[in-house]
Amino acid sequence: MALEPYDIFDASRRGDLDAVKDILDQFPESLDMEDMKGFTPLILAVYNDQPAVVSFLLDKGARLQTGDTAGNTALMGVCFKGYKEIAKMLIEAGADVNQRNSQGATALTFAATFGQFEIAEMLLEKGADITIADSRGKTPLDHARIQENWEMYDLLGKYEQRNKS
């Protein structure tokens, strides 16, 4: 069966690294191609917990700051999903920890909302800004409070105090 450039979406979702390699060999332009929801191969690999494919796509130079139709990046997706290994890869590859989606949310907003404590720590260590409010005027600290995640609230509060000092 002949490969098509758009086959990279399913291969990335499934974690079929050999297929991803074959597709990129034949169709290098498919590296940052977007499907109708704005999902790139990297975003799909992230959302589906495919670290080997994520690593390969990053090595090939996949764009980190590309967002889906809602502006959600791969880093935001991993903060929602909670895949720590992939979060570390994206952060080390240079993902913008303060990039905002169409609702003004950052990766830290997602980490705080979904209780991803270890990922929040990684983001904060890389300079995530705890003062960025989303379109509803809520900061990551507010989201932690709303979720009654007091461990997250305390972590963010410590960084807030450091920034005021």
Backbone as a printed PyTorch tensor [residue, N CA C, xyz], in Angstrom:
tensor([[[  0.8470,  -1.1790,   0.0000],
         [  0.0000,   0.0000,   0.0000],
         [  0.8920,   1.2410,   0.0000]],

        [[  0.5850,   2.1550,  -0.8690],
         [  1.3740,   3.3800,  -0.9850],
         [  1.0500,   4.3260,   0.1610]],

        [[  2.0840,   4.9690,   0.6600],
         [  1.9130,   5.9420,   1.7300],
         [  1.4950,   7.2870,   1.1650]],

        [[  0.7460,   8.0240,   1.9580],
         [  0.3430,   9.3890,   1.6350],
         [  0.8360,  10.2940,   2.7610]],

        [[  1.0420,  11.5780,   2.4900],
         [  1.5460,  12.4750,   3.5390],
         [  0.6660,  12.4970,   4.7940]],

        [[ -0.6440,  12.4560,   4.5950],
         [ -1.5610,  12.5370,   5.7410],
         [ -1.5630,  11.2700,   6.5970]],

        [[ -0.9330,  10.1960,   6.1430],
         [ -0.8170,   8.9750,   6.9500],
         [ -0.0220,   9.2200,   8.2340]],

        [[  0.7300,  10.3090,   8.2500],
         [  1.5260,  10.6210,   9.4400],
         [  0.6440,  10.8660,  10.6610]],

        [[ -0.5670,  11.3420,  10.4640],
         [ -1.4530,  11.5980,  11.6000],
         [ -1.7830,  10.3110,  12.3430]],

        [[ -2.2260,   9.3090,  11.6210],
         [ -2.5830,   8.0380,  12.2560],
         [ -1.3480,   7.3440,  12.8290]],

        [[ -0.2440,   7.3860,  12.1030],
         [  0.9950,   6.7490,  12.5860],
         [  1.4760,   7.4060,  13.8770]],

        [[  1.3770,   8.7310,  13.9650],
         [  1.7820,   9.4440,  15.1780],
         [  0.8550,   9.1140,  16.3350]],

        [[ -0.4120,   9.0500,  16.0670],
         [ -1.4140,   8.7250,  17.0820],
         [ -1.1820,   7.3210,  17.6450]],

        [[ -0.8820,   6.3810,  16.7610],
         [ -0.6690,   4.9760,  17.1550],
         [  0.7080,   4.7270,  17.7570]],

        [[  1.6380,   5.6470,  17.5270],
         [  3.0060,   5.4380,  17.9970],
         [  3.8070,   4.5210,  17.1010]],

        [[  3.4440,   4.4730,  15.8370],
         [  4.1360,   3.6140,  14.8740],
         [  5.3610,   4.3740,  14.3390]],

        [[  6.4560,   4.2580,  15.0820],
         [  7.6590,   5.0180,  14.7610],
         [  8.2070,   4.6600,  13.3800]],

        [[  8.1890,   3.3850,  13.0120],
         [  8.6910,   3.0030,  11.6850],
         [  7.8890,   3.6670,  10.5700]],

        [[  6.5760,   3.6920,  10.7370],
         [  5.7310,   4.3350,   9.7230],
         [  5.9980,   5.8330,   9.6750]],

        [[  6.1470,   6.4650,  10.8420],
         [  6.4430,   7.9020,  10.8830],
         [  7.7450,   8.1780,  10.1370]],

        [[  8.7640,   7.3560,  10.3820],
         [ 10.0490,   7.5270,   9.6880],
         [  9.8820,   7.3740,   8.1850]],

        [[  9.1540,   6.3380,   7.7640],
         [  8.9410,   6.1060,   6.3280],
         [  8.2020,   7.2750,   5.6790]],

        [[  7.1770,   7.7540,   6.3460],
         [  6.3840,   8.8610,   5.7960],
         [  7.2470,  10.1140,   5.6710]],

        [[  8.0250,  10.4120,   6.7140],
         [  8.8720,  11.6050,   6.6530],
         [  9.9860,  11.4700,   5.6200]],

        [[ 10.4670,  10.2500,   5.4020],
         [ 11.4670,  10.0430,   4.3400],
         [ 10.8740,  10.4030,   2.9810]],

        [[  9.6390,   9.9880,   2.7510],
         [  8.9870,  10.2340,   1.4630],
         [  8.3710,  11.6280,   1.3640]],

        [[  7.8680,  12.1160,   2.4880],
         [  7.1450,  13.3940,   2.4940],
         [  7.6270,  14.2670,   3.6540]],

        [[  8.8220,  14.8370,   3.5500],
         [  9.3510,  15.6380,   4.6650],
         [  8.4460,  16.7980,   5.0610]],

        [[  7.6460,  17.2830,   4.1280],
         [  6.7380,  18.4010,   4.4200],
         [  5.6330,  18.0110,   5.4050]],

        [[  5.4540,  16.7160,   5.6440],
         [  4.3930,  16.2840,   6.5630],
         [  4.7890,  16.4600,   8.0340]],

        [[  6.0350,  16.8380,   8.3080],
         [  6.5020,  17.0060,   9.6860],
         [  5.6140,  17.9510,  10.4860]],

        [[  5.2460,  19.0800,   9.9160],
         [  4.4360,  20.0720,  10.6160],
         [  3.0650,  20.2740,   9.9700]],

        [[  2.6420,  19.3100,   9.1910],
         [  1.3420,  19.3700,   8.5450],
         [  0.2500,  19.3690,   9.6260]],

        [[ -0.8630,  20.0250,   9.3380],
         [ -1.9730,  20.0880,  10.2830],
         [ -3.2010,  19.4050,   9.7010]],

        [[ -3.9190,  18.6640,  10.5730],
         [ -5.1820,  18.0830,  10.1390],
         [ -6.2820,  19.1400,  10.2730]],

        [[ -7.5370,  18.7690,  10.0530],
         [ -8.6100,  19.7630,  10.0490],
         [ -8.8680,  20.3760,  11.4250]],

        [[ -8.3590,  19.7620,  12.4980],
         [ -8.4910,  20.3400,  13.8380],
         [ -7.2410,  21.1240,  14.2360]],

        [[ -6.2980,  21.2100,  13.3090],
         [ -5.0540,  21.9210,  13.5860],
         [ -4.0260,  21.0740,  14.3050]],

        [[ -4.3050,  19.7840,  14.4570],
         [ -3.3600,  18.8940,  15.1370],
         [ -2.2040,  18.5630,  14.2040]],

        [[ -1.0040,  18.7270,  14.7180],
         [  0.2020,  18.3250,  13.9960],
         [  0.5610,  16.9060,  14.4340]],

        [[  1.4670,  16.2430,  13.7310],
         [  1.9240,  14.9270,  14.1950],
         [  2.4530,  14.9830,  15.6330]],

        [[  3.1690,  16.0670,  15.9790],
         [  3.7000,  16.1950,  17.3340],
         [  2.5730,  16.2630,  18.3630]],

        [[  1.5770,  17.0900,  18.1080],
         [  0.4590,  17.2030,  19.0440],
         [ -0.2420,  15.8530,  19.2060]],

        [[ -0.4540,  15.1480,  18.1080],
         [ -1.1250,  13.8440,  18.1820],
         [ -0.2950,  12.8260,  18.9620]],

        [[  1.0010,  12.8240,  18.7550],
         [  1.8730,  11.9060,  19.4960],
         [  1.8560,  12.2360,  20.9840]],

        [[  1.8510,  13.5210,  21.3060],
         [  1.7950,  13.9450,  22.7070],
         [  0.4840,  13.5110,  23.3380]],

        [[ -0.6370,  13.8490,  22.7230],
         [ -1.9520,  13.5450,  23.2770],
         [ -2.1490,  12.0480,  23.4920]],

        [[ -1.4510,  11.2390,  22.6980],
         [ -1.6270,   9.7860,  22.7690],
         [ -0.4740,   9.0750,  23.4610]],

        [[  0.3440,   9.8230,  24.2130],
         [  1.4210,   9.2610,  25.0330],
         [  2.3520,   8.3610,  24.2260]],

        [[  2.9260,   8.9560,  23.1890],
         [  3.8490,   8.2340,  22.3110],
         [  5.2430,   8.8740,  22.3980]],

        [[  5.9780,   8.6390,  23.5100],
         [  7.2550,   9.3330,  23.7100],
         [  8.3070,   9.0600,  22.6390]],

        [[  8.3470,   7.8630,  22.0860],
         [  9.3510,   7.5710,  21.0530],
         [  9.0910,   8.4140,  19.8090]],

        [[  7.8370,   8.5510,  19.4330],
         [  7.4890,   9.3630,  18.2650],
         [  7.7400,  10.8400,  18.5700]],

        [[  7.3800,  11.2800,  19.7730],
         [  7.6330,  12.6690,  20.1630],
         [  9.1300,  12.9700,  20.0510]],

        [[  9.9500,  12.1030,  20.6070],
         [ 11.4000,  12.3010,  20.5740],
         [ 11.9070,  12.3930,  19.1350]],

        [[ 11.4440,  11.4980,  18.2880],
         [ 11.8610,  11.4860,  16.8880],
         [ 11.4350,  12.7770,  16.1820]],

        [[ 10.1840,  13.1880,  16.3800],
         [  9.6930,  14.4000,  15.7290],
         [ 10.4600,  15.6350,  16.2050]],

        [[ 10.7770,  15.6630,  17.4950],
         [ 11.5750,  16.7760,  18.0150],
         [ 12.9680,  16.7810,  17.3910]],

        [[ 13.5670,  15.5980,  17.2700],
         [ 14.8900,  15.4990,  16.6310],
         [ 14.8510,  15.9740,  15.1830]],

        [[ 13.7090,  15.7800,  14.5360],
         [ 13.5500,  16.1990,  13.1390],
         [ 13.2400,  17.6880,  13.0120]],

        [[ 12.9990,  18.3540,  14.1620],
         [ 12.7560,  19.7870,  14.1250],
         [ 11.2910,  20.2010,  14.1020]],

        [[ 10.4070,  19.3430,  14.5840],
         [  8.9900,  19.7110,  14.6220],
         [  8.8060,  21.0080,  15.3930]],

        [[  7.9200,  21.8390,  14.8890],
         [  7.6600,  23.1430,  15.5270],
         [  6.9310,  22.9470,  16.8500]],

        [[  7.4820,  23.5240,  17.8950],
         [  6.9190,  23.3860,  19.2400],
         [  5.7920,  24.3690,  19.5230]],

        [[  5.8140,  25.5210,  18.9070],
         [  4.8620,  26.5750,  19.2430],
         [  3.5740,  26.5090,  18.4340]],

        [[  3.4490,  25.5470,  17.5310],
         [  2.2320,  25.4130,  16.7370],
         [  1.0970,  24.9270,  17.6310]],

        [[ -0.0440,  25.5900,  17.5100],
         [ -1.2160,  25.1910,  18.2760],
         [ -2.3160,  24.6640,  17.3770]],

        [[ -3.2380,  23.9310,  17.9680],
         [ -4.3880,  23.4390,  17.2190],
         [ -5.3540,  24.6010,  16.9620]],

        [[ -6.5520,  24.3160,  16.5170],
         [ -7.4830,  25.4010,  16.1790],
         [ -7.8750,  26.2420,  17.3940]],

        [[ -7.7040,  25.7150,  18.5990],
         [ -7.9660,  26.4760,  19.8250],
         [ -6.6890,  27.1230,  20.3670]],

        [[ -5.5830,  26.9210,  19.6520],
         [ -4.3150,  27.4890,  20.0900],
         [ -3.5660,  26.6430,  21.0980]],

        [[ -4.0580,  25.4460,  21.3760],
         [ -3.3880,  24.5700,  22.3390],
         [ -2.1710,  23.9090,  21.7000]],

        [[ -1.0320,  24.0760,  22.3500],
         [  0.2190,  23.5090,  21.8670],
         [  0.4170,  22.1070,  22.4240]],

        [[  1.4540,  21.4420,  21.9540],
         [  1.8100,  20.1280,  22.4800],
         [  2.0860,  20.2100,  23.9830]],

        [[  2.7650,  21.2680,  24.4150],
         [  3.0610,  21.4210,  25.8400],
         [  1.7780,  21.5810,  26.6540]],

        [[  0.8420,  22.3270,  26.1520],
         [ -0.4370,  22.4660,  26.8520],
         [ -1.1440,  21.1280,  26.9450]],

        [[ -1.0930,  20.3640,  25.8550],
         [ -1.7310,  19.0480,  25.8430],
         [ -1.1390,  18.1050,  26.8670]],

        [[  0.1640,  18.1200,  26.9860],
         [  0.8030,  17.2220,  27.9510],
         [  0.5050,  17.6600,  29.3840]],

        [[  0.2740,  18.9410,  29.5870],
         [ -0.0960,  19.4250,  30.9240],
         [ -1.5080,  19.0030,  31.2910]],

        [[ -2.3490,  18.8690,  30.3040],
         [ -3.7040,  18.3600,  30.5080],
         [ -3.6620,  16.8530,  30.7720]],

        [[ -2.8860,  16.1460,  29.9550],
         [ -2.8270,  14.6890,  30.0370],
         [ -1.9730,  14.1810,  31.1960]],

        [[ -0.8830,  14.8840,  31.5040],
         [ -0.0490,  14.4900,  32.6330],
         [  1.1130,  13.5660,  32.3120]],

        [[  1.5460,  13.5300,  31.0900],
         [  2.6590,  12.6570,  30.7000],
         [  3.9850,  13.3500,  31.0080]],

        [[  4.5470,  13.0400,  32.1670],
         [  5.7330,  13.7500,  32.6760],
         [  6.9520,  13.6030,  31.7720]],

        [[  7.1980,  12.3970,  31.2780],
         [  8.3610,  12.1650,  30.4090],
         [  8.2970,  13.0490,  29.1660]],

        [[  7.1280,  13.1250,  28.5780],
         [  6.9630,  13.9370,  27.3730],
         [  7.0480,  15.4240,  27.7220]],

        [[  6.4880,  15.8100,  28.8570],
         [  6.5940,  17.2090,  29.2890],
         [  8.0520,  17.6200,  29.3840]],

        [[  8.8520,  16.7720,  29.9950],
         [ 10.2730,  17.0690,  30.1340],
         [ 10.9390,  17.2280,  28.7670]],

        [[ 10.6050,  16.3400,  27.8280],
         [ 11.1770,  16.4220,  26.4750],
         [ 10.8190,  17.7520,  25.8120]],

        [[  9.5510,  18.1380,  25.9000],
         [  9.1010,  19.3670,  25.2470],
         [  9.7470,  20.6020,  25.8720]],

        [[  9.8250,  20.6110,  27.1910],
         [ 10.4340,  21.7440,  27.8840],
         [ 11.9180,  21.8400,  27.5460]],

        [[ 12.6140,  20.7090,  27.5740],
         [ 14.0430,  20.7150,  27.2460],
         [ 14.2920,  21.0820,  25.7930]],

        [[ 13.3220,  20.8050,  24.9260],
         [ 13.4620,  21.1470,  23.5070],
         [ 13.1950,  22.6260,  23.2450]],

        [[ 12.7270,  23.3390,  24.2730],
         [ 12.5360,  24.7720,  24.1180],
         [ 11.1060,  25.2460,  23.9390]],

        [[ 10.1320,  24.4190,  24.3030],
         [  8.7420,  24.8620,  24.2030],
         [  8.5410,  26.1200,  25.0510]],

        [[  7.7790,  27.0480,  24.5390],
         [  7.5040,  28.3080,  25.2310],
         [  6.5440,  28.0370,  26.3830]],

        [[  7.0400,  28.1270,  27.6100],
         [  6.2230,  27.8110,  28.7810],
         [  5.1730,  28.8870,  29.0670]],

        [[  5.2610,  30.0200,  28.4190],
         [  4.2950,  31.0990,  28.6480],
         [  3.3980,  31.3880,  27.4480]],

        [[  3.4590,  30.5480,  26.4220],
         [  2.5870,  30.7370,  25.2690],
         [  1.1370,  30.5710,  25.7050]],

        [[  0.2650,  31.3900,  25.1210],
         [ -1.1490,  31.3780,  25.4780],
         [ -1.9960,  30.8210,  24.3470]],

        [[ -3.0750,  30.1300,  24.7050],
         [ -4.0080,  29.6530,  23.6900],
         [ -5.0680,  30.7260,  23.4310]],

        [[ -6.0850,  30.4040,  22.6620],
         [ -7.0910,  31.4070,  22.2940],
         [ -7.9140,  31.8840,  23.4860]],

        [[ -7.8890,  31.1590,  24.5850],
         [ -8.5880,  31.5680,  25.8070],
         [ -7.6440,  32.2080,  26.8270]],

        [[ -6.4020,  32.4330,  26.4100],
         [ -5.4210,  33.0750,  27.2720],
         [ -4.7330,  32.1430,  28.2500]],

        [[ -5.0480,  30.8630,  28.1980],
         [ -4.4520,  29.8940,  29.1190],
         [ -3.0450,  29.5280,  28.6800]],

        [[ -2.1930,  29.2560,  29.6690],
         [ -0.8340,  28.7820,  29.4200],
         [ -0.7380,  27.3180,  29.8430]],

        [[  0.4110,  26.7380,  29.5960],
         [  0.6540,  25.3640,  30.0460],
         [  0.4910,  25.2690,  31.5650]],

        [[  0.9470,  26.2910,  32.2880],
         [  0.8170,  26.2820,  33.7450],
         [ -0.6490,  26.3390,  34.1660]],

        [[ -1.4680,  27.0390,  33.4140],
         [ -2.9110,  27.0610,  33.6980],
         [ -3.4550,  25.6360,  33.6550]],

        [[ -3.0700,  24.8820,  32.6210],
         [ -3.5340,  23.5010,  32.4880],
         [ -2.9830,  22.6220,  33.6030]],

        [[ -1.7130,  22.7670,  33.9070],
         [ -1.1050,  21.9620,  34.9710],
         [ -1.8040,  22.2300,  36.3040]],

        [[ -2.1030,  23.4870,  36.5730],
         [ -2.7760,  23.8430,  37.8270],
         [ -4.2140,  23.3260,  37.8410]],

        [[ -4.9070,  23.4620,  36.7350],
         [ -6.3050,  23.0390,  36.6530],
         [ -6.4500,  21.5270,  36.7890]],

        [[ -5.5100,  20.7880,  36.2100],
         [ -5.6280,  19.3300,  36.1940],
         [ -4.7130,  18.6370,  37.1980]],

        [[ -4.1440,  19.4040,  38.1080],
         [ -3.3870,  18.8310,  39.2080],
         [ -2.0990,  18.1380,  38.8240]],

        [[ -1.4330,  18.6280,  37.8150],
         [ -0.1760,  18.0240,  37.3600],
         [  0.9950,  18.6870,  38.0970]],

        [[  1.1830,  18.3040,  39.3420],
         [  2.1370,  18.9390,  40.2350],
         [  3.5670,  18.8910,  39.6940]],

        [[  4.0410,  17.7160,  39.3130],
         [  5.4310,  17.5830,  38.8460],
         [  5.6680,  18.3740,  37.5710]],

        [[  4.6850,  18.3860,  36.6990],
         [  4.8180,  19.1640,  35.4620],
         [  4.8190,  20.6520,  35.7970]],

        [[  3.9820,  21.0630,  36.7310],
         [  3.9740,  22.4660,  37.1620],
         [  5.3500,  22.8660,  37.6850]],

        [[  5.9680,  21.9930,  38.4640],
         [  7.3210,  22.2850,  38.9600],
         [  8.3020,  22.4780,  37.8130]],

        [[  8.2320,  21.6110,  36.8010],
         [  9.1190,  21.7370,  35.6390],
         [  8.9020,  23.0780,  34.9390]],

        [[  7.6450,  23.4370,  34.7570],
         [  7.3170,  24.6960,  34.0830],
         [  7.8340,  25.8920,  34.8740]],

        [[  7.6320,  25.8550,  36.1680],
         [  8.0850,  26.9480,  37.0250],
         [  9.6000,  27.0750,  37.0060]],

        [[ 10.2880,  25.9450,  37.0000],
         [ 11.7550,  25.9640,  36.9380],
         [ 12.2530,  26.5850,  35.6290]],

        [[ 11.4460,  26.4870,  34.5850],
         [ 11.8230,  27.0600,  33.2840],
         [ 11.2450,  28.4570,  33.0780]],

        [[ 10.7080,  29.0460,  34.1370],
         [ 10.2750,  30.4330,  34.0510],
         [  8.8110,  30.6680,  33.7390]],

        [[  7.9540,  29.6760,  33.9510],
         [  6.5260,  29.9000,  33.7210],
         [  6.0430,  31.0450,  34.6080]],

        [[  5.2890,  31.9440,  34.0230],
         [  4.8010,  33.1390,  34.7090],
         [  3.4780,  32.8340,  35.3920]],

        [[  3.4700,  32.8760,  36.7130],
         [  2.2540,  32.5400,  37.4670],
         [  1.2330,  33.6610,  37.4530]],

        [[  1.5980,  34.8210,  36.9310],
         [  0.6810,  35.9600,  36.9460],
         [ -0.1610,  36.0830,  35.6810]],

        [[  0.0740,  35.2360,  34.6840],
         [ -0.6890,  35.3290,  33.4350],
         [ -2.1130,  34.8210,  33.6790]],

        [[ -3.0740,  35.6980,  33.4300],
         [ -4.4830,  35.3420,  33.6030],
         [ -5.0870,  34.9330,  32.2640]],

        [[ -6.0350,  34.0110,  32.3360],
         [ -6.7350,  33.5850,  31.1250],
         [ -7.8330,  34.5980,  30.7830]],

        [[ -8.6390,  34.3060,  29.7840],
         [ -9.6540,  35.2600,  29.3270],
         [-10.7430,  35.5110,  30.3630]],

        [[-10.8340,  34.6640,  31.3670],
         [-11.7950,  34.8710,  32.4620],
         [-11.1520,  35.6070,  33.6420]],

        [[ -9.8830,  36.0020,  33.4670],
         [ -9.1840,  36.7250,  34.5170],
         [ -8.5980,  35.8360,  35.6010]],

        [[ -8.5290,  34.5450,  35.3560],
         [ -8.0320,  33.5860,  36.3530],
         [ -6.5780,  33.2230,  36.0700]],

        [[ -5.7490,  33.2940,  37.1140],
         [ -4.3500,  32.8770,  37.0290],
         [ -4.2440,  31.3940,  37.3820]],

        [[ -3.0890,  30.7850,  37.1570],
         [ -2.9180,  29.3990,  37.6000],
         [ -3.2010,  29.2190,  39.1010]],

        [[ -2.8200,  30.1880,  39.9120],
         [ -3.0950,  30.1230,  41.3460],
         [ -4.6050,  30.0780,  41.6020]],

        [[ -5.3470,  30.8880,  40.8580],
         [ -6.8070,  30.8670,  40.9800],
         [ -7.3690,  29.4940,  40.6190]],

        [[ -6.8480,  28.9050,  39.5310],
         [ -7.3390,  27.5900,  39.1070],
         [ -7.0390,  26.5170,  40.1510]],

        [[ -5.8800,  26.5850,  40.7660],
         [ -5.5530,  25.6220,  41.8250],
         [ -6.5290,  25.7750,  42.9920]],

        [[ -6.8490,  27.0110,  43.3390],
         [ -7.8010,  27.2610,  44.4280],
         [ -9.1910,  26.7530,  44.0610]],

        [[ -9.6410,  27.0400,  42.8540],
         [-10.9560,  26.5950,  42.3930],
         [-11.0600,  25.0710,  42.4600]],

        [[ -9.9710,  24.3970,  42.1020],
         [ -9.9510,  22.9260,  42.1140],
         [ -9.7190,  22.3650,  43.5170]],

        [[ -9.4800,  23.2590,  44.4650],
         [ -9.1610,  22.8730,  45.8420],
         [ -7.9570,  21.9370,  45.8990]],

        [[ -6.9980,  22.2230,  45.0190],
         [ -5.7500,  21.4740,  45.0040],
         [ -4.7400,  22.2870,  45.8080]],

        [[ -4.7260,  22.0240,  47.0970],
         [ -3.9390,  22.8590,  48.0040],
         [ -2.4410,  22.6340,  47.8670]],

        [[ -2.0390,  21.4470,  47.4620],
         [ -0.6140,  21.2050,  47.2090],
         [ -0.1420,  22.1000,  46.0580]],

        [[ -0.9310,  22.1400,  44.9920],
         [ -0.6090,  22.9880,  43.8410],
         [ -0.6790,  24.4720,  44.2510]],

        [[ -1.6850,  24.8130,  45.0010],
         [ -1.8570,  26.1820,  45.4660],
         [ -0.6330,  26.6410,  46.2580]],

        [[ -0.1570,  25.7760,  47.1480],
         [  1.0300,  26.1120,  47.9450],
         [  2.2710,  26.2640,  47.0710]],

        [[  2.4360,  25.3600,  46.1040],
         [  3.5770,  25.4520,  45.1880],
         [  3.5550,  26.7810,  44.4390]],

        [[  2.4260,  27.1050,  43.8610],
         [  2.3210,  28.3520,  43.0940],
         [  2.4720,  29.5670,  44.0030]],

        [[  1.9440,  29.4620,  45.2050],
         [  2.0820,  30.5510,  46.1620],
         [  3.5280,  30.8340,  46.5170]],

        [[  4.3300,  29.7730,  46.6300],
         [  5.7630,  29.9480,  46.9070],
         [  6.4420,  30.7140,  45.7730]],

        [[  6.0950,  30.3700,  44.5440],
         [  6.6990,  31.0710,  43.4080],
         [  6.1970,  32.5090,  43.3240]],

        [[  4.9510,  32.7450,  43.7200],
         [  4.4300,  34.0870,  43.7390],
         [  5.2120,  34.9460,  44.7340]],

        [[  5.5060,  34.3730,  45.9000],
         [  6.2760,  35.0930,  46.9200],
         [  7.6980,  35.3900,  46.4350]],

        [[  8.3110,  34.4080,  45.7400],
         [  9.6650,  34.6260,  45.2030],
         [  9.6790,  35.7810,  44.2090]],

        [[  8.6500,  35.8460,  43.3910],
         [  8.5910,  36.9050,  42.3700],
         [  8.3780,  38.2770,  42.9890]],

        [[  7.7240,  38.3340,  44.1380],
         [  7.4860,  39.6140,  44.8120],
         [  8.7310,  40.0900,  45.5670]],

        [[  9.6140,  39.1570,  45.9040],
         [ 10.8190,  39.5130,  46.6830],
         [ 11.8590,  40.2080,  45.8560]]])
